[in-house]
Amino acid sequence: MAHDDAAVKMADLFDPEPEQWGLRGDPYVWRDLRDHLSGTDIPTSVDEVASLLRAAFSELVGLDLVTAPEPHVYREHYAHGGMSSGHVDLHTWRDRLMPMLVERARTRLVA
């Protein structure tokens, strides 16, 4: 990394939370990813960050975000009430949330 202070952790990328989600399970996945990666230093390249995020998502949600054909999936452990409770919007994760996290990492890596 370009600076000598304490290593930036992956969990730092998750703050602030997005103002808009796809489905009701998405904020729980976001927080689960943050907690899962809380002790992990940000890798030195954006590609490594993206790979780490995809691997963690796959581990927690149980599918590969890149190859899964479904538009959304239901995961009981993310069900906390409401009509779309437990549903994870894969399009939102592919198109907005993962790119947001990767971009946040990019800005920290060049700082």
C-alpha positions in Angstrom: 0.0 0.0 0.0 1.0 3.5 -0.6 1.0 4.6 3.1 2.8 3.5 6.3 0.0 3.9 8.9 -2.0 1.0 10.2 -3.2 -1.4 7.5 -6.7 -0.6 6.2 -9.0 -3.6 6.7 -11.5 -4.9 4.2 -14.3 -4.1 6.7 -13.5 -0.4 6.2 -14.8 -0.6 2.7 -18.3 -1.3 4.0 -18.8 2.0 5.7 -21.1 3.8 4.9 -23.8 1.4 3.9 -25.6 2.0 0.6 -28.7 4.1 0.8 -30.6 1.7 -1.5 -30.7 -2.1 -1.7 -32.1 -4.6 -4.2 -34.0 -7.0 -1.9 -34.4 -7.3 1.9 -31.7 -9.9 2.3 -29.0 -7.6 0.8 -28.2 -5.5 3.9 -27.7 -8.7 5.9 -25.3 -10.0 3.3 -23.5 -6.7 3.3 -23.1 -6.8 7.1 -22.2 -10.5 7.0 -19.5 -9.8 4.4 -18.2 -6.9 6.5 -18.0 -9.1 9.6 -16.5 -12.0 7.7 -13.7 -9.8 6.3 -13.2 -7.7 9.4 -9.7 -8.9 10.3 -8.5 -9.0 6.7 -6.1 -6.4 5.4 -7.0 -4.9 2.0 -4.9 -6.7 -0.6 -2.4 -4.6 -2.6 -4.3 -4.8 -5.9 -7.9 -4.1 -7.0 -8.1 -7.5 -8.7 -7.2 -9.2 -5.4 -9.8 -7.2 -3.6 -12.4 -8.2 -6.2 -11.4 -11.8 -6.0 -11.5 -11.8 -2.1 -15.0 -10.2 -2.2 -16.3 -12.8 -4.7 -14.9 -15.7 -2.7 -16.4 -14.4 0.6 -19.7 -13.8 -1.1 -19.6 -17.3 -2.5 -18.8 -18.8 0.9 -21.6 -16.8 2.7 -24.4 -16.9 0.1 -23.5 -20.3 -1.3 -23.1 -19.5 -5.0 -20.6 -17.9 -7.4 -21.9 -14.4 -8.1 -20.2 -14.4 -11.6 -21.6 -17.6 -12.9 -25.0 -18.0 -11.1 -27.8 -17.5 -13.7 -30.5 -16.6 -11.1 -31.6 -13.0 -10.7 -32.0 -13.6 -7.0 -31.8 -16.3 -4.4 -33.4 -17.1 -1.1 -31.3 -17.8 2.0 -33.2 -18.5 5.2 -30.4 -17.1 7.4 -30.9 -13.7 5.8 -34.7 -13.7 6.4 -35.6 -11.2 9.1 -39.2 -10.2 8.1 -40.9 -8.5 5.2 -42.2 -9.6 1.8 -38.8 -10.2 0.2 -37.1 -11.2 3.4 -34.2 -13.6 2.9 -33.9 -12.8 -0.8 -30.6 -11.6 -2.2 -30.6 -9.6 -5.4 -27.7 -10.9 -7.5 -28.2 -8.2 -10.1 -27.8 -5.5 -7.5 -24.7 -7.3 -6.1 -23.1 -7.7 -9.6 -24.0 -4.2 -10.9 -23.8 -1.9 -7.9 -22.7 -3.3 -4.6 -19.6 -5.2 -5.6 -18.4 -2.5 -8.0 -19.0 0.0 -5.1 -16.8 -2.0 -2.8 -14.0 -2.4 -5.4 -14.1 1.3 -6.2 -13.8 2.1 -2.5 -10.8 -0.1 -2.3 -9.3 1.5 -5.4 -9.5 5.0 -3.8 -7.8 3.7 -0.7 -5.0 1.9 -2.6 -4.0 5.0 -4.5 -4.3 7.3 -1.4 
